[in-house]
């Protein structure tokens, strides 16, 4: 009997267990009316999502939010989550208020029946309240980053960016096409060549050398130009186009090369002549044609070897012509070479000019025409720098095809030229 009493005392002394209450039942219509409100938390996929009609355990919490594309009164709602406290569920009056950016209101007119539909790639629309009624999306601006947040439309490719906030869309060139696409997470999107033989496939227009043979834009056909004709790439035209005969325009351009050596302002000034010829030899340039003629005469003079017919133009005094007359013997002295070009044998070079040029060979006068490499003057007569400084060099450099006249080897240039008087 004593043992039984002890047991009774122990049971009477035990503390009472705390009662947490019963679970709460979530409403079948979450939020204010349940229209387009679902379980979850925007920007937090770890939050417990409420399930309509499910039990919520004591002291537990779950969250609700509007479906994608819908705006809501979350900022002013009593709460965006349910909590079961002492078997009692709090009130959540969250409800939709309209459609978000890039979602158009496709149906309904109140907060309990509106339908928000995503714009197609290449389209956009700003946020609209449900009172705006049914809306349509408009073309986005592909050149503005993020304007085409839903992706690039038909015949546009994603030319930059990888997210809805930074992509740009660029139109395909005529003769290429691209399907509309949602935002791509890479920059490898490109347009592909269309098939001009398939009606309407080249909706961007015809590529170069393909003409539009059907005027209807939706049925456009691009046909290759025939051989010998062409046409530039074109966007879709309201009328058929045609290829044109390929023409070749030959343009003859007289090129005046920029010379490093300044032409003497006074054509017959000895000091200027010497400086000019020294520069020509060092720069591998040919003497100026007007200057060459100025040395021979103050008027245009016909050359000794020029054709005498009236139908053939008289050749200009050029280095190319001089080299041909002296049979490419560029070691000939300048005085001798110019003497060969004189038509009137009763005339001679000015004595000062003759003295200035006699120290130079044609290698210096016509360095480029002589194919002079401007090295060390190895092709000039021995003892000269672009030509001999001694009077005897004139004959030493005479054409190798001419007869040998012994007394001329000692005659100075001035004497030789004076014999023509």
C-alpha positions as CSV (number, residue, x, y, z in Angstrom):
1,X,0.0,0.0,0.0
2,X,2.8,2.3,0.7
3,X,4.3,1.7,-2.8
4,X,1.0,2.6,-4.5
5,X,0.8,5.9,-2.6
6,X,4.2,6.9,-3.7
7,X,3.3,6.4,-7.3
8,X,0.3,8.6,-6.9
9,X,2.4,11.3,-5.4
10,X,4.9,11.3,-8.3
11,X,2.1,11.6,-11.0
12,X,0.6,14.5,-9.1
13,X,3.9,16.3,-9.0
14,X,4.6,16.1,-12.8
15,X,4.4,19.4,-14.7
16,X,1.7,19.9,-17.3
17,X,2.8,19.7,-21.0
18,X,2.5,23.0,-23.1
19,X,-0.1,22.8,-25.9
20,X,1.0,24.4,-29.3
21,X,-2.5,24.4,-30.7
22,X,-3.8,22.8,-33.9
23,X,-2.5,23.4,-37.4
24,X,-4.1,26.1,-39.6
25,X,-5.8,25.4,-42.9
26,X,-4.7,27.7,-45.8
27,X,-7.4,29.2,-47.9
28,X,-8.2,27.7,-51.3
29,X,-7.9,31.2,-52.8
30,X,-4.6,32.7,-51.6
31,X,-4.5,36.5,-50.9
32,X,-7.4,38.7,-51.3
33,X,-9.3,36.8,-54.0
34,X,-6.9,34.1,-55.1
35,X,-6.8,35.6,-58.7
36,X,-3.3,35.1,-60.0
37,X,-1.8,34.8,-56.5
38,X,0.4,31.8,-55.9
39,X,2.8,30.5,-53.3
40,X,6.3,31.8,-53.2
41,X,8.4,34.9,-52.6
42,X,9.6,37.1,-55.4
43,X,13.4,37.1,-55.6
44,X,13.7,34.4,-52.9
45,X,13.3,30.8,-54.1
46,X,14.2,29.5,-50.7
47,X,11.1,30.8,-49.0
48,X,8.4,28.3,-48.1
49,X,5.6,28.6,-50.7
50,X,2.0,28.4,-49.5
51,X,-0.2,25.7,-51.0
52,X,-3.9,26.5,-51.4
53,X,-6.0,24.5,-48.9
54,X,-3.0,22.8,-47.3
55,X,-2.4,22.6,-43.5
56,X,0.1,25.1,-42.0
57,X,1.7,23.8,-38.9
58,X,1.6,25.8,-35.6
59,X,4.1,28.7,-35.7
60,X,5.0,28.0,-39.3
61,X,5.0,30.6,-42.1
62,X,4.6,30.4,-45.8
63,X,4.7,33.1,-48.5
64,X,2.5,34.2,-51.4
65,X,3.1,36.4,-54.5
66,X,1.6,37.4,-57.8
67,X,2.2,35.2,-60.9
68,X,4.9,36.3,-63.3
69,X,3.9,39.4,-65.3
70,X,1.5,40.8,-62.8
71,X,1.8,43.8,-60.6
72,X,0.4,43.7,-57.1
73,X,-0.3,45.7,-54.0
74,X,2.6,44.1,-52.1
75,X,3.9,47.4,-50.9
76,X,0.6,48.2,-49.1
77,X,-0.9,44.8,-48.4
78,X,-1.4,43.7,-44.8
79,X,1.1,40.9,-45.4
80,X,2.7,38.7,-48.1
81,X,2.9,35.6,-45.9
82,X,0.7,33.4,-43.8
83,X,1.6,32.4,-40.2
84,X,-0.3,29.9,-38.0
85,X,-0.3,31.3,-34.5
86,X,-2.4,29.5,-31.7
87,X,-4.4,27.7,-34.4
88,X,-5.2,31.1,-36.0
89,X,-4.2,32.2,-39.5
90,X,-3.5,35.9,-40.2
91,X,-5.2,37.8,-43.0
92,X,-3.3,38.4,-46.3
93,X,-5.0,40.8,-48.7
94,X,-2.5,40.6,-51.5
95,X,-4.0,41.1,-55.0
96,X,-3.0,41.8,-58.6
97,X,-3.2,45.4,-59.9
98,X,-2.2,45.2,-63.5
99,X,0.5,43.9,-65.9
100,X,4.2,44.4,-65.6
101,X,6.7,45.7,-68.2
102,X,6.7,43.6,-71.4
103,X,3.4,41.9,-70.5
104,X,0.2,43.0,-72.2
105,X,-3.3,42.8,-70.8
106,X,-4.8,40.3,-73.2
107,X,-8.2,39.8,-71.4
108,X,-10.2,41.1,-68.5
109,X,-10.8,44.5,-67.0
110,X,-10.7,44.0,-63.2
111,X,-8.3,42.8,-60.5
112,X,-10.2,39.5,-60.4
113,X,-10.2,38.6,-64.1
114,X,-7.3,40.3,-66.0
115,X,-4.9,38.2,-68.0
116,X,-1.3,39.3,-68.6
117,X,0.5,37.8,-71.6
118,X,4.2,38.1,-72.3
119,X,5.1,40.2,-75.4
120,X,6.7,38.2,-78.2
121,X,10.5,38.6,-78.9
122,X,11.0,41.9,-80.6
123,X,8.1,43.5,-78.8
124,X,7.6,45.6,-75.7
125,X,5.1,47.4,-73.5
126,X,5.3,49.5,-70.3
127,X,3.5,48.5,-67.1
128,X,-0.3,49.1,-67.3
129,X,-3.0,49.0,-64.5
130,X,-6.0,46.7,-65.0
131,X,-8.1,49.7,-65.8
132,X,-6.2,50.2,-69.1
133,X,-8.1,47.4,-70.7
134,X,-6.8,45.0,-73.4
135,X,-3.4,46.2,-74.8
136,X,-1.0,45.2,-77.6
137,X,2.8,45.2,-77.6
138,X,4.8,47.4,-80.0
139,X,8.2,47.0,-81.6
140,X,11.1,47.4,-79.2
141,X,14.2,49.5,-80.1
142,X,16.9,47.0,-80.8
143,X,19.6,49.7,-80.7
144,X,18.8,50.5,-77.1
145,X,20.2,48.1,-74.5
146,X,17.4,46.3,-72.7
147,X,14.6,47.6,-74.8
148,X,14.1,44.2,-76.4
149,X,14.0,42.5,-73.0
150,X,11.9,39.6,-74.3
151,X,14.4,38.8,-77.1
152,X,15.0,39.7,-80.7
153,X,12.2,39.5,-83.2
154,X,11.9,38.0,-86.7
155,X,14.9,38.8,-88.9
156,X,16.8,40.5,-86.1
157,X,19.8,38.9,-84.3
158,X,21.1,39.4,-80.8
159,X,24.3,41.4,-81.6
160,X,25.4,42.1,-78.1
161,X,24.5,41.4,-74.4
162,X,23.5,38.2,-72.7
163,X,20.6,39.3,-70.4
164,X,17.2,41.0,-70.8
165,X,18.7,44.2,-69.4
166,X,21.6,44.6,-71.8
167,X,20.8,42.9,-75.1
168,X,20.8,44.7,-78.4
169,X,19.1,43.5,-81.6
170,X,20.3,44.2,-85.2
171,X,18.4,43.8,-88.4
172,X,19.5,41.0,-90.8
173,X,21.0,42.1,-94.1
174,X,19.0,41.5,-97.3
175,X,19.4,37.9,-98.3
176,X,19.6,36.7,-94.8
177,X,17.0,35.9,-92.1
178,X,16.6,34.8,-88.5
179,X,13.8,33.4,-86.4
180,X,12.5,35.4,-83.4
181,X,14.2,34.1,-80.2
182,X,14.1,34.8,-76.5
183,X,17.2,36.3,-74.8
184,X,20.2,34.2,-75.6
185,X,22.9,33.8,-72.9
186,X,25.7,34.0,-75.5
187,X,26.8,36.3,-78.3
188,X,26.8,33.7,-81.1
189,X,23.5,34.6,-82.6
190,X,23.7,35.3,-86.3
191,X,21.5,35.6,-89.4
192,X,21.6,32.8,-92.0
193,X,21.3,33.0,-95.8
194,X,17.7,32.7,-96.9
195,X,16.4,30.5,-99.8
196,X,15.4,32.9,-102.5
197,X,13.6,30.2,-104.4
198,X,11.2,29.6,-101.5
199,X,8.3,32.1,-101.6
200,X,8.6,34.6,-98.8
201,X,11.7,33.1,-97.3
202,X,13.8,36.2,-98.1
203,X,11.5,38.6,-96.2
204,X,14.5,40.9,-95.6
205,X,15.0,41.4,-99.4
206,X,17.4,40.0,-102.0
207,X,21.1,39.7,-101.6
208,X,23.6,41.2,-104.1
209,X,23.3,39.7,-107.6
210,X,19.8,38.4,-106.9
211,X,16.8,40.4,-108.3
212,X,13.3,40.4,-106.8
213,X,11.1,38.6,-109.3
214,X,7.9,38.8,-107.3
215,X,6.6,42.1,-106.0
216,X,4.4,40.8,-103.1
217,X,6.6,41.1,-100.0
218,X,5.0,38.0,-98.4
219,X,5.7,36.0,-101.5
220,X,9.0,37.5,-102.5
221,X,11.2,35.4,-104.7
222,X,14.9,36.2,-105.3
223,X,16.4,35.0,-108.6
224,X,20.1,35.0,-109.5
225,X,21.3,37.5,-112.1
226,X,22.4,36.0,-115.4
227,X,26.1,36.0,-116.4
228,X,27.4,39.5,-117.1
229,X,24.7,41.3,-115.1
230,X,24.4,42.3,-111.5
231,X,22.4,44.2,-108.9
232,X,23.1,45.5,-105.4
233,X,21.5,44.0,-102.3
234,X,18.1,45.5,-101.6
235,X,15.4,45.4,-99.0
236,X,12.0,44.3,-100.1
237,X,10.8,46.5,-103.0
238,X,7.2,47.3,-103.9
239,X,7.9,46.4,-107.5
240,X,10.0,43.7,-109.2
241,X,13.6,44.6,-109.8
242,X,16.1,43.6,-112.6
243,X,19.8,43.1,-113.0
244,X,21.8,45.5,-115.2
245,X,24.6,44.7,-117.6
246,X,27.9,44.9,-115.8
247,X,29.9,47.8,-117.0
248,X,33.6,48.3,-116.5
249,X,34.8,51.8,-116.3
250,X,38.5,52.4,-117.0
251,X,39.8,55.4,-115.4
252,X,43.2,56.8,-116.6
253,X,44.8,58.7,-113.8
254,X,48.0,60.7,-114.3
255,X,50.0,60.1,-111.2
256,X,52.4,62.8,-110.1
257,X,54.7,61.2,-107.6
258,X,55.9,63.2,-104.6
259,X,59.6,63.8,-105.2
260,X,62.0,64.2,-102.4
261,X,64.3,66.4,-104.6
262,X,63.1,70.0,-105.2
263,X,63.2,71.0,-108.9
264,X,65.5,74.0,-109.3
265,X,63.4,77.2,-109.4
266,X,65.9,78.5,-112.0
267,X,66.3,75.7,-114.6
268,X,69.7,76.8,-115.7
269,X,71.3,77.9,-112.5
270,X,74.5,75.8,-112.2
271,X,74.5,75.6,-108.4
272,X,70.9,74.5,-108.3
273,X,71.6,72.0,-111.1
274,X,74.5,70.4,-109.1
275,X,72.4,70.2,-105.9
276,X,69.4,68.8,-107.8
277,X,71.4,66.0,-109.6
278,X,73.2,65.0,-106.4
279,X,69.8,64.7,-104.7
280,X,68.3,62.7,-107.6
281,X,71.2,60.2,-107.4
282,X,70.8,59.7,-103.6
283,X,67.0,59.4,-103.7
284,X,66.7,57.1,-106.8
285,X,64.5,59.7,-108.6
286,X,64.2,60.7,-112.2
287,X,64.7,64.3,-113.2
288,X,61.6,66.4,-113.8
289,X,60.4,66.4,-117.5
290,X,59.7,70.2,-117.6
291,X,63.2,70.8,-116.1
292,X,64.9,68.6,-118.7
293,X,63.2,70.5,-121.5
294,X,64.1,73.7,-119.9
295,X,67.8,72.7,-120.1
296,X,67.5,72.2,-123.8
297,X,65.4,75.2,-124.8
298,X,62.9,77.6,-123.4
299,X,60.3,76.3,-125.8
300,X,59.1,72.8,-126.6
301,X,61.8,71.3,-128.9
302,X,61.5,68.3,-131.1
303,X,64.0,65.5,-130.5
304,X,66.4,64.3,-133.1
305,X,65.1,60.7,-133.1
306,X,61.4,61.7,-133.0
307,X,59.2,60.6,-135.9
308,X,58.8,63.3,-138.5
309,X,55.2,62.4,-139.5
310,X,52.5,64.9,-138.5
311,X,50.3,62.1,-137.1
312,X,52.7,60.8,-134.5
313,X,53.2,63.0,-131.4
314,X,56.6,64.2,-130.6
315,X,57.9,62.3,-127.5
316,X,58.4,64.3,-124.3
317,X,61.9,64.7,-122.9
318,X,61.6,62.1,-120.2
319,X,64.2,59.9,-118.4
320,X,62.5,56.8,-120.0
321,X,63.1,58.3,-123.4
322,X,66.6,59.4,-122.6
323,X,67.6,55.9,-121.4
324,X,66.1,54.4,-124.6
325,X,68.0,56.9,-126.8
326,X,71.4,56.0,-125.1
327,X,70.5,52.3,-125.3
328,X,70.5,52.0,-121.5
329,X,74.1,53.1,-121.3
330,X,73.5,54.9,-118.1
331,X,77.2,55.4,-117.5
332,X,77.2,58.0,-120.2
333,X,77.8,61.6,-119.1
334,X,74.8,63.8,-118.9
335,X,76.3,66.3,-121.3
336,X,76.7,63.7,-124.0
337,X,73.3,62.2,-123.4
338,X,71.6,65.6,-123.7
339,X,73.7,66.4,-126.8
340,X,72.2,63.3,-128.6
341,X,68.8,64.7,-128.0
342,X,69.4,68.1,-129.7
343,X,67.6,68.4,-133.0
344,X,69.3,71.5,-134.1
345,X,73.0,70.8,-134.3
346,X,73.7,74.4,-134.6
347,X,72.8,74.9,-131.0
348,X,74.5,73.8,-127.8
349,X,73.9,73.8,-124.1
350,X,74.6,76.9,-122.2
351,X,78.3,76.8,-121.2
352,X,77.5,77.1,-117.5
353,X,74.9,74.4,-117.7
354,X,77.3,72.1,-119.6
355,X,79.9,72.6,-116.9
356,X,77.4,71.9,-114.2
357,X,76.1,68.7,-115.7
358,X,79.4,67.3,-117.0
359,X,80.4,65.9,-113.7
360,X,77.3,63.6,-113.6
361,X,76.3,60.5,-115.5
362,X,72.8,59.5,-116.5
363,X,72.8,57.2,-113.5
364,X,72.4,60.4,-111.4
365,X,70.1,62.2,-113.9
366,X,67.7,59.3,-114.4
367,X,68.4,57.1,-111.3
368,X,65.0,55.3,-111.3
369,X,64.8,54.8,-115.0
370,X,68.4,53.3,-114.9
371,X,67.3,51.0,-112.2
372,X,69.9,52.5,-110.0
373,X,69.9,50.9,-106.5
374,X,71.5,54.1,-105.0
375,X,74.3,52.1,-103.4
376,X,77.8,53.3,-103.8
377,X,77.9,54.4,-107.4
378,X,79.7,51.3,-108.6
379,X,78.0,51.5,-112.0
380,X,79.5,55.0,-112.6
381,X,82.9,55.5,-114.4
382,X,85.9,55.1,-112.1
383,X,86.7,58.1,-110.0
384,X,83.2,59.7,-110.2
385,X,80.4,60.3,-107.8
386,X,77.3,60.1,-109.9
387,X,79.5,61.1,-112.8
388,X,83.1,62.1,-113.3
389,X,84.4,65.6,-112.3
390,X,87.0,65.6,-115.1
391,X,86.2,66.8,-118.6
392,X,87.5,63.6,-120.3
393,X,84.7,61.6,-118.6
394,X,82.3,62.9,-121.2
395,X,83.8,60.8,-123.9
396,X,84.8,58.0,-121.6
397,X,81.0,57.6,-121.0
398,X,80.0,57.9,-124.6
399,X,77.8,55.2,-126.2
400,X,79.8,52.1,-126.7
401,X,78.3,51.6,-130.1
402,X,79.9,54.9,-131.5
403,X,83.2,55.1,-133.4
404,X,86.4,55.7,-131.4
405,X,87.9,59.1,-132.0
406,X,91.3,59.4,-130.3
407,X,91.6,63.2,-130.0
408,X,88.2,63.4,-128.3
409,X,89.6,61.6,-125.2
410,X,91.3,64.8,-124.3
411,X,88.7,67.3,-125.4
412,X,86.7,69.1,-122.7
413,X,83.0,69.2,-123.0
414,X,82.8,72.9,-123.7
415,X,85.1,72.4,-126.7
416,X,83.0,69.6,-128.1
417,X,79.8,71.5,-127.8
418,X,81.4,74.6,-129.3
419,X,82.1,72.6,-132.5
420,X,78.4,72.6,-133.2
421,X,78.4,76.4,-133.6
